[in-house]
Amino acid sequence: METRRFGKSDLSPNVIGFGAWAIGGPAMAGAVPLGWGNADDAVSMRALQRARELGINFFDTADFYGLGHSEELIGSVFGNRDDVLIATKVGHRLQPDQSVVLDFSKEHILAACEQSLQRLRRGTIDHYQLHSVKLSHLEQGECLEAMERLRSSGKIRSWGVSLNTFRPEIEAAYLIERGLGDGFQLVLNAINQRAAPLLEKAAAHGYGIIARMPLQFGLLAGKFSRETRFPADDHRSLRLKPEVLSRALDGLEELWPLADRYRVSRTSLSLSFAASFREVSTVIPGIRTPEQAEADTGGIVQLSAGDMAFIRDLYRRRFSAVVDLMQQAG
């Protein structure tokens, strides 16, 4: 599998990585789902193993995925192996009353990193990310001080920010202007292209780029119909409301003929769109099963400039309004 450089760092992830949110299982914050429904740990561990066999070397998780369970699974499978790159995130915390708070204090970040290292069974985290950090936190400065301290102490090799799904440019601009951090994680797929204008500038300033949600919760795998509904413990029940599904599926009818033209699956076409941006270091589809690992690593192609332009125009004509609906849903 193709390997790409992660910005100015010494990390070299494969173009397809492993998104490990779903394997964290059905964690809840009161009545609010934090995961993707039930997950079988044995299947999840086989998925991790199969992904590595297929060449995936980059695994992205967070301390909030399954409230630490995703990290624990990755740690149990890989431990301190040096042939894998582990990225995780910090900044979300569950209160005793089951409410979720953002905590980017220096004290929390330093303590949370130690806990992540224990769950991951590693001496160093390859890429540590501030999870949906806001501009006010960056301006306050404690989180920046904490990340640099962790790097200087050898606890982490590099650090960055997992940017907001709908407004990625604000925090990215703050870091770029000051030359802080090493990478950005952002949403990039055929439906949500709001982060696309950031790519060239970020890469030019030496930032690695992780493209998350390349399949937009499964919509871009061609799995869903207008009748699809999700259980209450599945995060997608909040994100893919009936109107969103209906309007997205209408627009996708214009996209799918490209899969036939390239002779690839709809999943491969969607992953190829994100991977065809040369500024992108790695694309991280969510993977639950060995079969998904196999599907996500096969059939990646470089889309032509004309087809990339067609998909960009499709966003402007059809999908931008869908993303607006998603944002309104919260």
C-alpha positions as CSV (number, residue, x, y, z in Angstrom):
1,M,0.0,0.0,0.0
2,E,1.2,3.5,-0.8
3,T,3.0,5.3,2.0
4,R,2.9,9.1,2.4
5,R,4.8,11.6,4.5
6,F,3.0,13.2,7.4
7,G,3.8,16.8,6.8
8,K,7.2,17.8,8.3
9,S,7.2,15.0,10.9
10,D,9.0,11.8,10.6
11,L,5.8,9.7,10.4
12,S,5.0,7.8,7.3
13,P,1.4,6.5,7.3
14,N,-0.2,4.4,4.7
15,V,-2.7,6.2,2.5
16,I,-5.5,4.1,4.1
17,G,-5.6,4.0,7.8
18,F,-7.9,2.6,10.4
19,G,-10.6,4.7,12.1
20,A,-11.3,3.1,15.5
21,W,-14.3,5.0,16.8
22,A,-16.8,2.2,16.1
23,I,-14.9,-0.6,17.8
24,G,-15.2,1.4,21.1
25,G,-18.7,0.1,21.4
26,P,-22.0,1.6,22.6
27,A,-20.9,4.1,25.2
28,M,-23.5,6.6,26.4
29,A,-23.5,10.0,28.1
30,G,-26.9,9.7,29.8
31,A,-29.3,9.2,26.9
32,V,-26.8,10.6,24.3
33,P,-25.0,7.9,22.2
34,L,-21.2,8.3,22.0
35,G,-20.6,5.3,19.8
36,W,-21.9,3.4,16.8
37,G,-23.9,0.7,18.6
38,N,-22.9,-2.8,19.7
39,A,-19.4,-4.1,18.8
40,D,-18.0,-7.6,19.3
41,D,-14.5,-7.3,20.8
42,A,-13.4,-10.5,19.3
43,V,-14.4,-9.3,15.8
44,S,-12.9,-5.9,16.5
45,M,-9.5,-7.5,17.4
46,R,-9.6,-9.6,14.2
47,A,-10.3,-6.5,12.2
48,L,-7.3,-4.8,13.7
49,Q,-5.1,-7.8,13.0
50,R,-6.4,-8.2,9.4
51,A,-5.9,-4.5,8.7
52,R,-2.2,-4.8,9.7
53,E,-1.9,-7.9,7.5
54,L,-3.2,-5.9,4.6
55,G,-0.6,-3.1,5.1
56,I,-2.5,-0.6,7.3
57,N,0.0,0.9,9.7
58,F,-1.9,4.0,11.0
59,F,-4.6,3.5,13.7
60,D,-6.6,6.5,14.9
61,T,-8.6,6.5,18.1
62,A,-9.5,8.7,21.0
63,D,-9.7,8.4,24.8
64,F,-13.4,9.1,24.5
65,Y,-14.2,6.3,22.0
66,G,-15.9,3.8,24.1
67,L,-14.7,5.8,27.1
68,G,-11.2,4.3,26.6
69,H,-12.3,0.9,25.3
70,S,-11.1,1.5,21.7
71,E,-7.6,2.4,23.1
72,E,-7.7,-0.8,25.2
73,L,-8.4,-3.0,22.2
74,I,-5.6,-1.4,20.1
75,G,-3.3,-1.8,23.0
76,S,-4.2,-5.5,23.5
77,V,-3.6,-6.2,19.8
78,F,-0.5,-4.2,19.1
79,G,1.1,-3.1,22.4
80,N,4.4,-1.4,21.9
81,R,5.1,-2.7,18.4
82,D,7.1,-0.3,16.4
83,D,5.6,-1.2,13.0
84,V,2.4,0.6,13.7
85,L,1.6,4.3,14.2
86,I,-1.0,5.2,16.9
87,A,-2.9,8.4,16.9
88,T,-5.2,9.3,19.7
89,K,-7.1,12.3,21.0
90,V,-7.8,14.2,24.3
91,G,-10.2,16.9,25.5
92,H,-13.6,15.3,26.1
93,R,-14.5,14.2,29.6
94,L,-17.6,12.6,31.1
95,Q,-18.9,14.2,34.3
96,P,-20.4,12.2,37.2
97,D,-23.8,13.6,36.2
98,Q,-23.2,12.0,32.7
99,S,-22.8,15.4,30.9
100,V,-19.9,15.8,28.5
101,V,-17.4,18.7,29.0
102,L,-14.5,19.9,27.0
103,D,-11.4,20.0,29.2
104,F,-8.2,21.3,27.6
105,S,-6.5,22.3,30.8
106,K,-2.8,21.4,31.1
107,E,-3.5,19.3,34.2
108,H,-6.1,17.2,32.3
109,I,-4.1,16.7,29.2
110,L,-1.0,15.6,31.0
111,A,-3.0,13.1,33.1
112,A,-5.1,11.9,30.2
113,C,-2.0,11.2,28.1
114,E,-0.6,8.9,30.9
115,Q,-3.9,7.1,31.0
116,S,-4.0,6.7,27.2
117,L,-0.4,5.3,27.2
118,Q,-1.4,2.7,29.8
119,R,-4.5,1.6,27.8
120,L,-2.5,1.6,24.6
121,R,0.4,-0.3,26.3
122,R,2.9,2.0,24.7
123,G,5.8,4.2,25.8
124,T,5.0,6.9,23.2
125,I,2.0,8.1,21.3
126,D,2.9,8.8,17.7
127,H,0.4,11.6,17.1
128,Y,-1.6,13.2,19.9
129,Q,-4.6,15.4,19.0
130,L,-6.7,18.0,20.7
131,H,-10.2,16.6,20.1
132,S,-12.4,19.4,18.7
133,V,-10.5,22.1,20.5
134,K,-12.0,25.6,20.2
135,L,-10.2,28.9,19.4
136,S,-10.8,30.1,23.0
137,H,-8.8,27.1,24.3
138,L,-5.9,27.7,22.0
139,E,-5.8,31.4,22.9
140,Q,-5.8,30.5,26.6
141,G,-2.7,28.5,25.9
142,E,-2.6,25.8,28.5
143,C,-3.3,23.1,25.9
144,L,-0.5,24.3,23.7
145,E,1.9,24.3,26.7
146,A,0.8,20.8,27.6
147,M,1.3,19.4,24.1
148,E,4.8,20.8,23.8
149,R,5.7,19.5,27.3
150,L,4.6,16.0,26.3
151,R,6.6,16.2,23.1
152,S,9.8,17.4,24.9
153,S,9.4,14.6,27.5
154,G,9.1,11.9,24.8
155,K,5.5,11.0,25.7
156,I,4.4,12.0,22.2
157,R,6.2,12.2,18.8
158,S,4.0,14.8,17.2
159,W,0.7,16.6,17.9
160,G,-2.1,18.3,16.1
161,V,-5.8,19.2,16.2
162,S,-8.9,17.2,15.2
163,L,-10.8,20.1,13.6
164,N,-14.5,20.9,13.8
165,T,-16.7,19.1,11.3
166,F,-18.4,22.2,9.9
167,R,-16.0,25.1,10.7
168,P,-12.5,23.7,10.4
169,E,-10.8,26.8,9.2
170,I,-10.8,28.9,12.5
171,E,-8.5,26.8,14.7
172,A,-6.4,25.7,11.7
173,A,-5.7,29.3,10.8
174,Y,-4.6,30.0,14.4
175,L,-2.0,27.2,14.4
176,I,-0.8,27.9,10.9
177,E,-0.2,31.6,11.5
178,R,2.0,30.7,14.6
179,G,3.7,27.6,13.2
180,L,2.3,25.4,16.0
181,G,1.6,21.6,15.8
182,D,2.3,19.0,13.1
183,G,-1.1,17.9,11.7
184,F,-4.8,18.4,11.2
185,Q,-7.5,15.9,11.2
186,L,-10.5,17.1,9.2
187,V,-13.7,15.8,7.5
188,L,-13.2,15.2,3.8
189,N,-15.6,13.3,1.6
190,A,-17.7,13.8,-1.5
191,I,-20.6,15.1,0.6
192,N,-18.8,17.3,3.1
193,Q,-16.0,19.2,1.4
194,R,-16.0,22.2,3.7
195,A,-12.4,21.5,4.6
196,A,-11.1,21.2,1.1
197,P,-9.9,24.9,0.8
198,L,-7.6,24.3,3.8
199,L,-5.6,21.5,2.2
200,E,-3.2,23.4,0.0
201,K,-2.3,26.0,2.7
202,A,-1.9,23.5,5.5
203,A,0.3,21.2,3.4
204,A,2.4,24.2,2.2
205,H,3.2,25.0,5.8
206,G,4.3,21.4,6.5
207,Y,1.2,20.0,8.2
208,G,0.2,16.4,7.8
209,I,-3.5,15.8,7.0
210,I,-5.7,13.0,8.3
211,A,-9.0,12.8,6.3
212,R,-11.7,11.4,8.5
213,M,-15.3,10.3,7.7
214,P,-14.4,9.5,4.1
215,L,-17.6,7.4,3.9
216,Q,-19.8,10.0,5.8
217,F,-21.2,7.5,8.4
218,G,-21.6,4.8,5.7
219,L,-23.6,7.0,3.2
220,L,-20.7,6.9,0.7
221,A,-20.5,3.1,0.9
222,G,-23.9,2.9,-0.8
223,K,-25.4,1.0,2.1
224,F,-28.4,3.0,3.0
225,S,-31.9,3.6,1.7
226,R,-34.5,6.3,2.5
227,E,-36.0,3.8,5.0
228,T,-32.8,3.3,6.9
229,R,-33.0,4.0,10.7
230,F,-30.5,3.6,13.5
231,P,-31.0,2.4,17.1
232,A,-30.9,4.9,19.9
233,D,-27.3,3.8,21.0
234,D,-25.9,4.6,17.5
235,H,-24.5,8.1,17.1
236,R,-25.8,8.1,13.5
237,S,-29.3,8.3,14.8
238,L,-28.5,12.0,15.6
239,R,-26.6,12.6,12.3
240,L,-28.5,10.9,9.5
241,K,-32.1,12.1,10.0
242,P,-34.6,11.1,7.3
243,E,-34.4,14.4,5.4
244,V,-30.6,14.2,5.3
245,L,-30.7,10.7,4.1
246,S,-33.2,11.5,1.4
247,R,-31.4,14.5,0.0
248,A,-28.0,12.9,0.2
249,L,-29.2,9.8,-1.7
250,D,-30.7,12.0,-4.4
251,G,-27.3,13.6,-5.0
252,L,-25.5,10.3,-4.9
253,E,-27.3,9.1,-8.0
254,E,-25.1,11.5,-9.9
255,L,-21.9,10.2,-8.2
256,W,-22.3,6.4,-8.5
257,P,-21.8,6.1,-12.3
258,L,-18.1,7.0,-11.7
259,A,-17.7,3.8,-9.7
260,D,-18.8,1.8,-12.7
261,R,-16.5,3.8,-15.0
262,Y,-13.5,3.1,-12.7
263,R,-14.6,-0.5,-12.1
264,V,-14.4,-0.1,-8.4
265,S,-17.0,-0.4,-5.6
266,R,-18.8,2.7,-4.2
267,T,-16.7,2.4,-1.1
268,S,-13.4,2.4,-3.1
269,L,-14.6,5.4,-5.2
270,S,-15.4,7.4,-2.1
271,L,-12.1,6.6,-0.4
272,S,-10.3,7.3,-3.7
273,F,-11.8,10.8,-3.8
274,A,-10.2,11.7,-0.4
275,A,-6.9,10.0,-1.3
276,S,-6.7,11.8,-4.6
277,F,-5.9,15.0,-2.8
278,R,-2.1,14.8,-2.7
279,E,-2.0,17.0,0.3
280,V,-3.8,14.2,2.3
281,S,-1.4,12.0,4.3
282,T,-3.8,9.3,5.3
283,V,-7.6,8.5,4.9
284,I,-9.2,6.8,7.9
285,P,-12.5,5.0,7.2
286,G,-14.2,3.5,10.3
287,I,-13.5,-0.2,10.3
288,R,-15.4,-2.8,12.5
289,T,-14.7,-6.1,10.8
290,P,-12.0,-8.0,8.9
291,E,-14.3,-7.8,5.8
292,Q,-14.4,-4.0,6.1
293,A,-10.7,-3.9,6.3
294,E,-10.4,-5.9,3.1
295,A,-13.0,-3.7,1.3
296,D,-11.4,-0.5,2.4
297,T,-7.8,-1.4,1.3
298,G,-8.7,-2.6,-2.2
299,G,-9.4,-0.7,-5.4
300,I,-8.0,2.7,-4.4
301,V,-7.4,4.7,-7.6
302,Q,-6.2,8.2,-8.6
303,L,-9.3,10.0,-9.9
304,S,-8.7,12.2,-12.9
305,A,-8.6,16.0,-12.6
306,G,-11.9,16.1,-14.6
307,D,-13.6,13.7,-12.3
308,M,-12.3,15.5,-9.2
309,A,-13.7,18.7,-10.6
310,F,-17.1,17.0,-11.3
311,I,-17.3,15.9,-7.6
312,R,-16.3,19.3,-6.4
313,D,-19.1,20.8,-8.5
314,L,-21.5,18.1,-7.3
315,Y,-20.8,19.4,-3.7
316,R,-21.7,22.9,-4.7
317,R,-24.8,21.9,-6.6
318,R,-26.2,19.2,-4.3
319,F,-24.3,18.4,-1.2
320,S,-23.6,21.8,0.3
321,A,-27.2,22.1,1.3
322,V,-27.1,18.6,2.8
323,V,-24.2,19.6,5.0
324,D,-26.1,22.7,6.1
325,L,-28.9,20.4,7.3
326,M,-26.4,18.2,9.2
327,Q,-25.0,21.3,10.9
328,Q,-28.5,22.4,11.9
329,A,-29.1,19.0,13.5
330,G,-26.1,19.7,15.8
